[in-house]
Amino acid sequence: MEPEAAKGGTTGGGGRPVVRVFTEAEIHAAVDEWAALASAERAFRALARGTARVPPPLGLELSDPPGEVHLKGAALGGSPIFAFKVATGFYGNADRGLPTGAGLVLVFEAATGFPLGLLADNGYLTDLRTAAAGALAVRHLAPDGALTAAVLGAGVQARLQLRLMRLVRSFAEVRVWSRTEASRGGYAADMERGLGAPVSAFASVEEAVAGADLVVTATPSRAPLVLPGMLSQGATVIALGSDGPDKRELAAEVVAAADKVVTDATGQCLRLGELHHAVDAGLMSAEDVHAELGQVVVGERPGREGDETIVCDLTGVGAQDAAIAEAAWGRLTGASARDTRPGLGRDAP
């Protein structure tokens, strides 16, 4: 017999809401790239304006087999729900023919605290909100015009980043580096069809990033990939992989030498991100951070002003998870949702 939760009932015993379960396929159909980008805008505006209540993230690292688990969530002011997500990354899954990432999102009623739903997305919403943050950062921090982009990594996030970034910028050329010839070759073939720009595979990081306007790092690396002297003046670096204290993709000297360092949440980046390694090395301090991304989005701090080298350190903030969960819940249930194709100009209200 079909579980009551799957039928979408509205009340259970004692007048409590019945928990509704939505499948990955339903979530894919409901939440598109524009909805994700709008949710990122909402999340970072809420962070900048102090209307997001965000607890510190919880991380768990496992060794046998190697894996990681992240718990993040938030309550956004004015939202009818709050949400927490659990996301996992088990990189050995690739050898088993399985996705490396999985997870789910729990949705609660803001007025009562009752659980409303389980979004069984297998990590899709986490992937999408991460890519949306990268696109939002590019909107405000990257040079105008068609970009020459270098992508380090060839997995799901390396693909989604470019898909969402194309909503806010066009690409003249894309270069990709990853650790194996097969993965970077497959990325180049797949992405060239979708982006409408030439995509070339490179065997070294240095060759891939040379002369690039935009560098996107989307790997689980524990050792620096981008070293001093590799970046061109005026490049924008969107650093995504360093969401744990031992992860790093940029040499500390690269971060410290940037004209502007922008974080998603400076306090969190001091514990987890690329900023963490630069500060620990004694090369900079929290006071050297130019801005948080939300401050740039709302106009409190300037984004790109000229030929600056900018590093954007994105560790993933619970407000993003709450915002995309709100968007998904509204679309899946027909409830009022903040939607979808925003005026994403730098002066958007």
Secondary structure, 3 states (H helix, E strand, C coil): CCCHHHHCCCCCHHHCCCCEEECHHHHHHHCCHHHHHHHHHHHHHHHHHCCEECCCCEEEEEECCEEEEEEEEEEECCCCEEEEEEEEECHHHHHHCCCCEEEEEEEEECCCCCEEEEECCCCHHHHHHHHHHHHHHHHHHCCCCCEEEEEECCCHHHHHHHHHHCCCCCEEEEEEECCCHHHHHHHHHHHHHHHCCCEEEECCHHHHHCCCCEEEECCCCCCCCECCCCCCCCCEEEECCCCCCCCCCECHHHHHHCCEEEECCHHHHHHHCHHHHHHHCCCCCHHHCCEEHHHHHCCCCCCCCCCCCEEEECCCCHHHHHHHHHHHHHHHHCCCCCCCCCCCCCCCC
